[in-house]
Amino acid sequence: MMKHFELKIPPLLVLVCFAGFMWLTAHVFEQQTIDIKYNILISLSFLSLAFLILLASSYRFKKAKTTVNPIKPDNSSSLVTSGIYGFSRNPMYLSFAMMLTALGIYLSTIQALVCVPVFVVFINQFQIKPEEKALLQIFGNAYSNYKKSVRRWL
C-alpha cells in the first residue's frame, strides 16, 4: 500500500502541502507557541540560504543536461556529483526542509516545527529511497561509490 506513494507526488507539491498544514496548525488550532528572538531575521536567513542551495543544485543539473523531474529518475542521463552535490546528495530536498524550517521559526509554534522532521521522513521514504534505487540501476558502481562518500542530507 505504501509503495503506491513512491515517486507519485511531486516534491514541490509535498512542500506546499506541508507549508499549508504548518500555517493551518499555527492559525487554526490551539497553539504551543515558543519565544524565538529575532524569528523574522532567522527565518529570512534560512530562506535565503535555502534559495541559494536550490539555485546551485538546479544549476548543476542544467549544466549536466540531465532531468530535474523527481518523478522520473529513470530519465537521468548524468550523475551529478560536483558543486553542492559534493556536500549533499539531495540539496534540493535539503533546501525544501530549510524553507519549512524558516516557516516554522517564523510561525514560532511547536506544531509547525514538528512538521519539518515529518517532511524529512516522508521525502526519505517516498522520494529519496526510490530515486536512489533507480540511480543505482542506471549508474551502478559510480552511484554506489558516490553514496559512500556523500551524505544523503548533510
C-alpha positions in Angstrom: 0.0 0.0 0.0 2.7 2.5 1.0 4.7 1.7 -2.2 1.8 3.3 -4.1 3.0 6.7 -3.0 6.6 6.3 -4.2 7.6 8.8 -6.8 4.0 9.8 -7.3 3.6 13.1 -5.6 5.9 15.9 -6.9 8.1 17.1 -4.1 7.2 20.7 -4.7 3.6 19.8 -4.1 4.6 18.0 -0.9 6.5 21.2 0.2 3.4 23.3 -0.5 1.1 20.9 1.4 3.4 20.8 4.4 3.7 24.6 4.4 -0.1 24.9 4.2 -0.5 22.4 7.0 2.1 24.3 9.1 0.3 27.6 8.6 -3.1 25.9 9.3 -1.9 24.4 12.6 -0.4 27.7 13.7 -3.5 29.7 12.9 -6.5 27.4 13.5 -5.6 25.0 16.3 -4.7 25.8 19.8 -1.0 26.6 19.7 2.0 25.8 21.7 4.0 28.9 20.9 7.6 29.3 21.6 9.5 32.6 22.1 12.1 32.8 19.3 14.0 36.1 19.5 14.6 37.6 16.0 12.4 35.0 14.5 11.9 37.0 11.3 15.6 37.6 10.8 16.4 33.9 11.5 13.6 32.9 9.1 14.9 35.1 6.3 18.4 33.7 6.8 17.1 30.1 6.5 15.0 31.1 3.5 17.9 32.9 1.8 20.2 30.0 2.2 17.6 27.6 1.0 17.1 29.5 -2.2 20.9 29.7 -2.8 21.1 25.9 -2.3 18.2 25.4 -4.7 19.7 27.6 -7.3 23.1 26.0 -7.0 21.7 22.5 -7.3 19.4 23.4 -10.2 22.3 25.0 -12.0 24.4 21.8 -11.6 21.5 19.7 -13.2 21.1 22.2 -16.0 24.9 22.2 -16.6 24.9 18.4 -16.8 21.9 18.5 -19.1 20.0 15.9 -17.0 16.4 15.8 -15.9 15.3 17.7 -12.8 12.0 15.8 -12.8 12.0 13.9 -9.5 9.0 11.7 -10.5 11.0 10.2 -13.4 14.5 9.4 -12.0 14.8 6.7 -14.8 15.3 9.6 -17.2 18.6 10.7 -15.6 21.3 11.0 -18.1 24.2 12.1 -15.9 25.2 11.5 -12.3 25.8 15.0 -10.8 28.4 14.8 -8.0 30.2 18.2 -8.2 29.5 21.6 -6.6 26.8 21.4 -4.0 26.4 17.7 -4.7 29.8 17.1 -3.2 28.3 18.0 0.2 24.7 16.6 -0.1 23.2 14.0 -2.4 19.9 15.8 -2.1 20.4 19.6 -1.9 17.1 20.4 -3.4 15.2 18.4 -0.7 17.6 20.0 1.9 16.5 23.4 0.6 12.8 22.4 0.9 13.4 21.3 4.5 15.2 24.6 5.2 12.2 26.5 3.7 9.9 24.7 6.1 12.2 25.4 9.0 12.1 29.1 8.1 8.3 28.9 8.1 8.3 27.1 11.4 10.6 29.6 13.0 8.5 32.4 11.7 5.3 30.9 13.0 7.0 30.1 16.3 4.8 27.1 17.2 5.9 23.7 18.2 3.3 22.1 15.9 4.7 23.9 12.9 8.3 23.0 13.8 7.4 19.3 14.3 6.2 19.2 10.7 9.8 19.6 9.4 11.1 16.2 10.6 7.8 14.6 9.4 8.6 16.2 6.0 12.1 14.7 6.0 10.8 11.2 6.9 8.1 11.5 4.1 10.6 12.6 1.5 13.1 10.0 2.5 10.6 7.2 2.3 8.6 8.1 -0.8 11.0 10.1 -2.9 14.7 9.7 -2.0 14.8 5.9 -1.5 13.0 5.2 -4.7 15.2 7.7 -6.5 18.3 6.1 -5.1 17.2 2.7 -6.3 16.7 4.0 -9.8 20.0 5.8 -9.8 21.8 2.7 -8.6 20.3 0.7 -11.5 21.3 3.4 -14.0 24.8 4.3 -12.8 25.8 1.2 -10.8 29.2 1.4 -9.0 29.6 5.1 -9.7 26.4 5.9 -7.7 27.3 3.3 -5.1 30.7 5.0 -4.6 29.0 8.4 -4.5 26.6 7.2 -1.8 29.6 6.1 0.3 31.4 9.4 0.0 28.5 12.0 0.3 25.8 12.0 2.9 22.1 12.0 2.0 21.3 15.3 3.6 24.4 17.0 5.1 
